[in-house]
Amino acid sequence: MYDIGRTPLYACQYDQRFSYCLYVPDDYAPEGDTVYSLVVLVHGTERDVQSYRDSFEDFGRANDCIVLAPLFPVGIPDPGEFDGYKYLEHRGIRFDEVLLAMVEEISACYRVNGSRFLLFGYSGGGQFAHRFVYLHPERVRAASIGAPGAVTLLDEDLPWPAGVAGAEATLGRKVDPAALSGTAMHLVIGADDTGTQSNSVPAGHPAWIPGVNDEGVPRTIRLQALRRSLERHDIPVRYDVVPGVGHYGPGVVSKVKDFFTHVLTVDADQPPPERALSGAR
């Protein structure tokens, strides 16, 4: 009864410091044959994973999607550490690999196509999401990037994470802008999301490198810079600015659902699942 509908938070077996919750449509039949699409929702600094999961319940039910919301807690590995997951790696922890392990874990339990999934991240989750796509474009069918406080540009002249120079040395994977053409890209932000608090990376901060603040501090300016960077590499981008919305994730969710619905219903290029998936849940 706990594995269908809104699930509890499960400890990730790859690394039990991390956990995730799911929404599995109520009509999911363990003995059925429908293979579900996967939607991954990455939280911001507030870690409100269950609210994000719940906000996509109607979308999952209407589109035969299982929704995965990972939790990257504050304080791993150091007390008070808020930001490590946003940059994919911190003190030897590879947060991108933790997410992929979660996808593999649920793919072994449900009939879900985890080979390529839909990815949405807001605020700190938007930081994680666009960097994750850079490293793993073959795993992401569509990515929606919401209001990140800092962005990584596709610029070989800027060191990671301001740009992509040195990403291979740091993370073991080279960023190939051409590979991103296979991922549908969406950028979304509230029109009133113009505050500057907590967006500037000061010298001495672990994420500070030359150029990190060069594109301006407000999230609206940084998202525009990311758009230009993607489009300079001929990567099509849908760009939504939501009137009357500040820095408030639920205020942009309807645009994300519209984008994902378009991808699922109009884009007919989804590859078949790599294997038949079944299991206990």
C-alpha positions as CSV (number, residue, x, y, z in Angstrom):
1,M,0.0,0.0,0.0
2,Y,3.0,2.4,0.6
3,D,4.5,1.8,-2.9
4,I,1.6,3.2,-4.9
5,G,0.4,6.8,-4.9
6,R,2.4,9.2,-2.6
7,T,5.1,7.1,-1.2
8,P,7.2,7.6,2.0
9,L,10.8,8.8,1.8
10,Y,13.0,5.8,1.0
11,A,16.7,5.6,1.9
12,C,18.8,5.3,-1.3
13,Q,20.5,1.9,-1.1
14,Y,23.5,3.3,-3.0
15,D,24.2,5.8,-0.2
16,Q,21.7,5.8,2.7
17,R,22.6,9.4,3.6
18,F,20.3,10.3,0.8
19,S,16.6,9.5,0.2
20,Y,13.7,10.0,-2.2
21,C,10.0,9.9,-2.4
22,L,7.8,9.0,-5.4
23,Y,4.4,9.5,-6.9
24,V,3.2,6.3,-8.6
25,P,-0.2,6.6,-10.4
26,D,-3.0,5.0,-8.4
27,D,-3.8,2.8,-11.4
28,Y,-0.3,1.3,-11.6
29,A,-0.8,-2.5,-11.8
30,P,2.1,-4.6,-10.7
31,E,1.2,-7.2,-13.4
32,G,0.4,-4.7,-16.1
33,D,2.4,-4.0,-19.3
34,T,2.4,-0.1,-19.4
35,V,5.9,1.3,-19.2
36,Y,5.8,4.6,-17.5
37,S,7.9,7.7,-18.2
38,L,10.0,9.2,-15.4
39,V,9.9,12.7,-14.1
40,V,12.7,13.8,-11.7
41,L,12.1,16.9,-9.6
42,V,15.2,18.4,-7.8
43,H,14.5,20.6,-4.8
44,G,16.0,24.0,-4.0
45,T,17.8,25.0,-0.8
46,E,14.6,24.6,1.3
47,R,14.5,20.9,0.5
48,D,10.7,20.8,0.2
49,V,10.7,17.6,-1.7
50,Q,7.2,16.3,-0.9
51,S,5.5,19.5,-1.9
52,Y,7.2,19.4,-5.3
53,R,6.3,15.7,-5.7
54,D,2.6,16.5,-4.8
55,S,2.5,19.3,-7.3
56,F,3.2,16.9,-10.1
57,E,0.7,14.2,-9.0
58,D,-1.9,15.3,-11.5
59,F,0.7,15.4,-14.3
60,G,1.9,11.9,-13.4
61,R,-1.6,10.5,-13.4
62,A,-2.6,12.2,-16.7
63,N,0.6,11.2,-18.6
64,D,1.5,7.8,-17.2
65,C,4.5,9.1,-15.4
66,I,6.2,8.1,-12.2
67,V,7.5,11.1,-10.3
68,L,10.8,10.9,-8.4
69,A,11.8,13.6,-5.9
70,P,15.3,13.1,-4.4
71,L,16.4,14.6,-1.1
72,F,20.0,15.9,-0.7
73,P,19.9,16.9,3.0
74,V,21.7,19.9,4.6
75,G,24.8,18.9,6.4
76,I,26.4,16.3,4.2
77,P,29.3,15.9,4.6
78,D,29.8,19.0,6.9
79,P,27.4,20.5,9.4
80,G,25.6,23.5,7.8
81,E,26.6,22.5,4.2
82,F,23.7,23.8,2.0
83,D,25.2,24.0,-1.5
84,G,27.3,21.0,-2.4
85,Y,24.7,19.2,-4.4
86,K,24.2,22.2,-6.7
87,Y,27.7,21.7,-8.1
88,L,27.3,17.9,-8.6
89,E,30.5,17.2,-6.5
90,H,31.6,18.2,-3.0
91,R,34.3,16.6,-0.9
92,G,34.3,13.4,-2.9
93,I,30.5,13.0,-3.0
94,R,29.1,12.8,-6.6
95,F,25.5,14.0,-6.3
96,D,24.8,13.3,-10.0
97,E,25.8,9.7,-9.4
98,V,23.6,9.5,-6.4
99,L,20.6,10.6,-8.5
100,L,21.5,8.0,-11.2
101,A,21.6,5.3,-8.6
102,M,18.1,6.3,-7.4
103,V,16.9,6.1,-11.0
104,E,18.4,2.6,-11.3
105,E,16.9,1.6,-8.0
106,I,13.3,2.5,-8.9
107,S,13.8,1.1,-12.4
108,A,14.4,-2.3,-10.9
109,C,11.2,-2.0,-8.9
110,Y,8.7,-0.4,-11.3
111,R,8.0,-0.6,-15.1
112,V,9.5,2.8,-15.8
113,N,11.8,4.0,-18.6
114,G,14.7,5.3,-16.6
115,S,17.1,5.4,-19.6
116,R,15.9,8.9,-20.5
117,F,13.8,11.0,-18.1
118,L,12.3,14.4,-17.7
119,L,14.2,16.7,-15.3
120,F,13.0,19.8,-13.5
121,G,15.0,21.8,-10.9
122,Y,14.1,25.0,-9.3
123,S,16.4,27.6,-7.6
124,G,19.3,25.4,-6.2
125,G,17.7,22.5,-8.1
126,G,17.9,24.6,-11.3
127,Q,21.7,24.8,-10.6
128,F,21.9,21.1,-10.2
129,A,19.7,20.3,-13.2
130,H,21.5,22.3,-15.9
131,R,24.9,21.0,-14.7
132,F,23.6,17.5,-14.6
133,V,22.4,17.8,-18.3
134,Y,25.9,19.0,-19.3
135,L,27.4,15.9,-17.9
136,H,24.7,13.4,-18.8
137,P,22.8,14.6,-21.8
138,E,22.1,11.1,-23.0
139,R,20.0,10.4,-19.8
140,V,17.8,13.5,-20.1
141,R,15.0,13.7,-22.6
142,A,13.9,17.2,-21.5
143,A,15.2,19.6,-18.9
144,S,13.4,22.5,-17.3
145,I,15.7,24.9,-15.5
146,G,13.9,27.2,-13.0
147,A,15.5,30.4,-11.6
148,P,19.0,29.2,-10.7
149,G,21.0,31.6,-8.5
150,A,24.2,30.8,-10.4
151,V,24.7,29.4,-13.9
152,T,27.4,27.5,-15.7
153,L,27.9,28.9,-19.2
154,L,29.1,26.7,-22.2
155,D,32.3,28.7,-22.2
156,E,35.7,26.9,-22.6
157,D,37.4,30.1,-21.5
158,L,35.9,30.0,-18.0
159,P,36.8,27.4,-15.4
160,W,34.2,25.1,-13.9
161,P,31.6,26.0,-12.6
162,A,31.4,29.5,-14.1
163,G,32.2,27.8,-17.5
164,V,33.0,24.3,-18.6
165,A,36.8,24.5,-18.8
166,G,38.3,21.8,-16.5
167,A,35.0,19.9,-16.1
168,E,36.6,16.7,-17.3
169,A,39.5,17.0,-14.9
170,T,37.1,17.8,-12.0
171,L,34.2,15.4,-12.8
172,G,35.6,12.9,-15.2
173,R,33.2,13.8,-18.0
174,K,33.8,16.3,-20.8
175,V,31.0,18.7,-21.6
176,D,30.1,18.4,-25.3
177,P,27.6,21.2,-26.4
178,A,26.7,19.2,-29.5
179,A,25.4,16.4,-27.4
180,L,22.9,18.7,-25.8
181,S,20.9,19.0,-29.0
182,G,19.2,15.8,-28.2
183,T,17.7,17.3,-25.0
184,A,14.7,19.6,-25.1
185,M,15.6,22.6,-23.0
186,H,13.3,24.9,-21.0
187,L,14.2,28.0,-19.0
188,V,11.6,29.5,-16.7
189,I,11.5,32.3,-14.1
190,G,9.1,34.7,-12.5
191,A,9.1,38.3,-13.9
192,D,9.5,39.7,-10.4
193,D,12.4,37.4,-9.4
194,T,14.9,40.3,-9.4
195,G,16.3,40.1,-5.8
196,T,20.0,39.8,-5.4
197,Q,20.2,38.4,-1.9
198,S,22.4,35.2,-1.7
199,N,23.1,35.2,-5.4
200,S,26.5,36.8,-5.4
201,V,29.4,34.4,-4.8
202,P,32.0,36.3,-2.7
203,A,35.7,35.8,-2.9
204,G,36.7,33.1,-0.4
205,H,33.5,31.1,-1.0
206,P,34.2,27.5,-2.1
207,A,32.3,28.2,-5.4
208,W,34.1,31.5,-6.2
209,I,36.3,31.5,-9.2
210,P,37.2,34.3,-11.6
211,G,34.2,35.2,-13.7
212,V,31.5,33.6,-11.5
213,N,29.7,36.9,-11.1
214,D,30.4,38.4,-14.5
215,E,26.9,38.0,-15.9
216,G,25.2,40.0,-13.1
217,V,23.6,38.9,-9.9
218,P,19.8,38.9,-10.3
219,R,18.4,35.5,-11.3
220,T,16.7,37.1,-14.4
221,I,20.0,38.3,-15.7
222,R,21.7,35.0,-15.0
223,L,19.0,33.0,-16.7
224,Q,19.2,35.3,-19.8
225,A,23.0,34.7,-19.9
226,L,22.4,30.9,-19.8
227,R,19.9,31.2,-22.6
228,R,22.3,33.2,-24.8
229,S,25.1,30.6,-24.0
230,L,22.9,27.7,-25.1
231,E,21.6,29.5,-28.2
232,R,25.2,30.4,-29.3
233,H,25.7,26.6,-29.6
234,D,22.5,26.2,-31.6
235,I,20.6,24.5,-28.8
236,P,16.9,25.5,-29.1
237,V,15.5,26.9,-25.9
238,R,11.9,27.5,-24.7
239,Y,12.1,30.6,-22.4
240,D,9.1,31.5,-20.1
241,V,8.9,34.5,-17.9
242,V,5.8,34.3,-15.6
243,P,4.1,37.6,-14.9
244,G,3.6,38.6,-11.3
245,V,5.7,35.8,-9.8
246,G,8.8,36.3,-7.7
247,H,11.2,33.7,-6.4
248,Y,8.4,31.1,-5.9
249,G,8.7,27.6,-7.3
250,P,4.9,26.8,-7.3
251,G,4.4,29.9,-9.4
252,V,6.2,28.4,-12.4
253,V,5.1,24.8,-12.2
254,S,2.3,25.2,-14.7
255,K,4.8,26.3,-17.4
256,V,7.0,23.3,-16.6
257,K,4.0,20.9,-17.0
258,D,3.1,22.6,-20.3
259,F,6.6,22.0,-21.5
260,F,6.8,18.4,-20.4
261,T,3.3,17.7,-21.9
262,H,4.5,19.1,-25.2
263,V,7.6,16.8,-25.1
264,L,5.5,13.7,-24.2
265,T,2.8,14.3,-26.7
266,V,4.4,16.1,-29.7
267,D,7.9,14.8,-29.7
268,A,7.7,11.3,-31.1
269,D,11.4,10.6,-30.8
270,Q,11.5,8.9,-27.5
271,P,13.6,5.7,-27.7
272,P,12.1,2.5,-26.4
273,P,13.1,1.3,-22.9
274,E,16.4,-0.5,-22.9
275,R,15.0,-3.5,-21.1
276,A,11.8,-4.9,-19.6
277,L,11.5,-3.7,-16.1
278,S,9.7,-5.5,-13.3
279,G,10.1,-6.0,-9.6
280,A,8.5,-6.1,-6.2
281,R,6.8,-2.7,-6.2
